[in-house]
Amino acid sequence: MGNLAEIKPHAVLVPFPSQGHINALFQLAKLLYLRGFHITFVNTEYNHKRWLKSRDSNSLDGFNFETIPDGLTPLEGNGDVTQDVVSLCQSIRKNFLHPFGELLTKLHDSAVAGVTPPVTCLVSDCFMPFAIQAAEEHALPTIIFNPCNACTFLTSLHIRTLLEKGLIPLKDESYLTNGYLDNKVDCIPGLKNFRLKDLLDVVRTTDPNDSQVEFVIEAADTFHRASAIVFNTYNELESDVMNELYSMFPSLYTIGPLSSFLNQTPQNNLESLGSNLWKEDTKCLKWLESREPRSVVYVNFGSITVMNPDQLLEFAWGLANSMKPFLWIIRPDLVIGGSFILSSMFENEISDRGLIASWCPQEKVLNHPSIGGFLTHCGWNST
């Protein structure tokens, strides 16, 4: 590689293996690439296969992809569904460290041979705690990337506090509906007027040995070991929370919303390099062109949320009865128990004003002038 291997900084980026987390870190990877970094983006083997199926372009000089196994039993069928998050988290704890360490060794050997620049830093999703240990073993600085809101990050640091005060786990499932979750949280500095139900989903557990609680605590225990922490948010949006975090960490940076920064930057040959794990149905953009400005309701419940058939029907007829044009994304694994076919009666009702697609280029859709509303699950990377 000559001088290139000596000059270019080389960042290895490791997202949590779900669509929203991948999207956010991929945006950061693009921004680093455009500023002269050599990029190695690490997906699980499962997600990388899905990504290859969904894209026409899969490589770029200086923007490389590597994979590690996820340690899970292969899914039946076409393997184009979101994996179970609880199972993924447990596998991250048990199975990811060794293969990721081997990958860092491989990248080191590649640099010694002059094939790629030496790795200069690791950028890891905040919920991939093994990465910190692997980086320390290879004497690499680590930047933790928080793709979620700052409130989630701060809450993660105080899960032990909630346990110690007896606020979680819930005594039984009646506490989910009896108003208990409306209680204000006064034991986490920086959270003003927050209720229990406003916090991470793990606060809803009734299990004193909940594996997800353990996973969040384990991840939070690594935060102080990072060289720096980067947030996909901005100070004005979460000022109280960010002020508390600034008092806890010496090197903390807010750089969000990443999508805005990326859209303001000429991307040139990066345009064709996307991060969606499902193939995008671009026909919906042409359909939107035929609609009046600000007239269409866009419906998308993200990449992880699921619902039962009855819930799907409620949304379906709610949209039909609204009499508004709508674009509804129903991904292949949205309905619990497999595929679900909407009735011909529904199809006839919405034929002239509704479009259903399995996935779409969401940012292009949201930026389209015909979109007038967004029905969403409120995931941070959708908002």
N, C-alpha and C positions, 0 to 999 in steps of 0.2 A: 504493500500500500504506500510505501514511501513516506513522505511528509504528512500525508493525511492521517495515518495512524498515530502520529505524534501530536497533531494539532487538534483534531476534533474531540471534544468531550463526548463521552459515551454514557448514555443513561439507559438503565434497564428498568422497565415499568411493569408492575405486577398488579393487575386489577383483581378485586373480588370477582369470582366467576358468575356474574349475573349481568343482564343487559344494561341496566342503568349505570352500574358502577363501571362497566367497560366503556360505555359512551363517554363518561366524564373524563376518565383517565386518558382515553384516546384523544380527546380534544387537547388535553395538556401535552400529550406526546407530539401532536402536530405543531403546537406552538413552540415546543423545544426544538423540533426538527427545523422549523423555519428560522430559528435563531442559531443554527449551526451545529446542533447536536446530532450525533449518530444515535439512532434509536433501536433498541431491542424491546419489543412488546411481547409479554409472556402470557399466553392463554393456556387454559387446560386443553388437552387433546380433544375432548368432546366439543368444547366451544369452538376450537379452531376449525374442526371439520364442518361445523354448522356455518361458520363464517365463510369458509371457502365455497360452500354451496350457494351462498347468498350473493357473492360478489363476482364481477367480471374481471376486476383488477385485484391482484393479491400480493404485489411486491413493488418496491420502489428502492432505488439505489440509496443506501444509507438509512432505510426504514425497514427493519427486518422483524420477523416473527419467529418465536420459539415456543415450544409447548412443554408442559409437564403433565403427567397422569394425574387424574383426580381421585383415584383409589376407590371409585364407586363401581357397583355392578352395572354393566351396560344396560341401557333402557331398551325395552322391546319396541318394535315398530321402526319408524323411520328416524328416530333419534333427533327430532326437530322440536323438542319441547324444553321448557325450563326445568332444570333438576330441582329436586326437593331441597329447600334451603337448609333445613335442620340437618339433613344428611351431609350436605356440602360442608357446613360449619364443623361438624364432627370429623369429617375427613381432613379438613384443613388442619385441625389440631394434631391429627395422628399421622397423616401420610404425605404432607407436602414438603416438609423440611428437607428430607434426604434427596429427592429428585431435583429440588431447586438448588441445593448446594452443588449437586453434580453439574447442573447447567452453568452455574457461575464458574466452576472449574473449567468447563468446556470453553466458555467465553474467554477466560484467562489464557488458555492454551492457544486459542485462535489469535489473540493479541500478540502473544509471544512469537507466533509464526508470521506476524505481519499481515494477517488477513483482515482483521478489524481493529479499530482503536481499542486500547485498554479501557475496561469499565471504570468510570470515574465516580458514578453515584448510582444508588438504587432509589427508585420512587415507588413506594408501596402503598396500596390501599390500606386504610387504617384498620380494616378487619382481616388483614392477612398477617397475623403476628409472627409467624415463622420467619418472615422475610428479615426482620430485625436481627434475629439470631444468625441467620445465614450471612447477612452482611457483616456482622461483627466477626464471624469466623474468617471472612475474606478481607477484613480490614477496609471495608467500604463505608463511606458516609451514607446514611439513609434519610430520605425525606419522606415523611408520612403524608399521604394525601387523603383528605377527608372529602369525599364526593357528596356527603349529606349536609344537612344544615348544621350550624354550630351547636344548636341545642342538643342534637343527638350526640355529638361528641362530648359535650359537657356532662350530659346525663350518664353516658358510659363511664365517666370517671367517678360517678357517685352512686353506682349501683350498690356497692358495699354499704354506703350510708343508708340507703333505702332498706336494705336487709337488716342492718343493725337496729334501726328504729322500728322494725316490725311492720313497715308499710307494705312490704312484699315478702314472701308470696302471699296471695290472697288466701283467706281462710277456706273458702269454697267458691264454687262457681256462681253462687247467688250474688257475690260481691261484684260481678261483672255488670249487674243490672239494678242493684239496690241503691245506687247513688254514691257508693263508696268512692268510685273513681273520680267523682266530682270534687273530692277534697283537694284543697290547695296544697302545694308543695312548698314548705318554708325551710327546708334543710339543705337546699342546693343554692349557694350564692350565685347570683347572676340570673336566676330564673324568677321573674316577677309575674305574679298572677297566673302561674302555671298550675294546672290540675294534674293529678296522676294520669288521667286518660290522655293528656297531651304529650306524655313521654313515650319512650320506646315501647314497642309491643311486649317486650319481656316483662314489663311490670304487671301484665295481666295473668301471669302464671299462678297456678295453685300448687305447683310442685316445688317442694323445698330443695330438690336436687335437680332443678331444671338445667338441662345441658346448654340451652341458649344463654341463660344467665351466666353460667360458667364461661362460655365462649366470650361474651362481651367483657367480663372482668379480666380474662386472660389477655384479650386484645388491649384493653385500657392500661394494663400494667406495663405495656411496652412503649406507651406514648412518650414517656420521659426519656427514653433511650435514643430517640431520634435526634438527628442533627438539626432538623427543622420540621415544621408542620405547615402544610399549605391547605387552605380552605377554598372550596368552590362557593364562596359567598362574598358579601361586602359589608363593611363595618356599619353603614347606615341602616342596613336591614336588621341586624341582630346586635345592636350596640351594647346592650347590657351583658349579653352572653360573651361577646368578644372581649369586652373590658375585663371580665373575670378571667377569661382564658389568657389574655395578655399578662395578667399578674401571675400566672402559673407557669408559663413557658417563655424562655428568653428569645426564641427564634420562631416566630409565628407570623404567617403572611396570609392575607385574604386576596385572592386573585379572581374572584368570580364577578359576574357570571362568565364562565369560560366560553360559552357559545357566542357571547357578544364580542369578546376579544378576537375570537377566531374569525368571526364574520367580518370584522373590520380589517383583517389581514389578508393581503393577496396570497392565495393558496397555490396558484399555478398547477403543478402536477399532483398536488395532494387532493384535488377535488374528487377524483375517482376512488379515493381510498376511504372507505367508510367502515363503520364498526357494528352495523346491525347484524344480528345473528339469524334473522329471518329475511328472506328475499323481499325487497320492497316492491309493492304494487304501485307503479308510477302512473297507472291509468287514472288514478283518483285525481291527479293534478289537472288532467285534461277535463275531467268531470267538473271540477271546481271552477274552471274557466267559464262554464256555461251558467254559473249562478250569480245572483245579484251580490253586490258588495255587502259584507257584514251580515249575510243572511243564513249562513250554514252553521249548524251545531256540530262540532267535532267531538267524537266520543272515543276515548281510548283509556283503558284501565291499566296501562303499563304492561310490564313483562312478567310479573310475578303474581299479581292478584288473580284469584280464581273465584268463581261463583257457581252455584248449583243451577240446574235448568229452570227452576221456578224464578230465581232472581233474574236470570237472563230474560225470561218472558216478561217480567215486570218492566225491565228497562226497555225491551222491544216495544211493548204496547204504550209505554209512556212516551217514547219517541214518536211512535205513529200518531198518537192522540194529540201531540203538541202541534201538529200540522206544520212543523218547520222542516226545511230541508236539512238533512244530516248526513255526515260521513262517519260510519261506525267501524272501528277496527275490532274484529273478533279473531284473535290469534288462535292457532290450532289447539292450544292447551288451556283456553280460557275457562271452559266448562268442566266441572268436576265429573269424572267418569267417562270422559272422551268427547267425541264430536256430538253436536246437537243441531238438528235441522229445524229451522223456523218454518212455520206453517205457510202453505200457499196463500191463505187468507191474509197473513201479514205481508207477504211478498206483494200481493196485489194492492194492498193498502198503501204501500210506500213506493211502489214501482216508479212513479214519476218524480219523486223527491228524496229518495234515500239511496245511499250506496254503502254496501258492506264490503270490506276488504280484510285480508288476513294480516297485513302489516303495511306500513307506508313510510315515506321519508318525512318524519314528523316535523322537523324544523321548517321544511318547505311548506308543509301543510299549514302550520301555525302562522307562518308569515304571509300566507295567501290572503289577498284582500277580501275574498268571499267569506272568510271565517268570521263569525260574529260571536261565537261562544265555545267554551271548552268544558266538556263534562269529563272529569278526570278523577283518578284515585288520589291525586295530590302528592305523588312521589316527587322528591326534590328535583330529580333530573327531568321531570316532565313540566315542572312549573318554572 
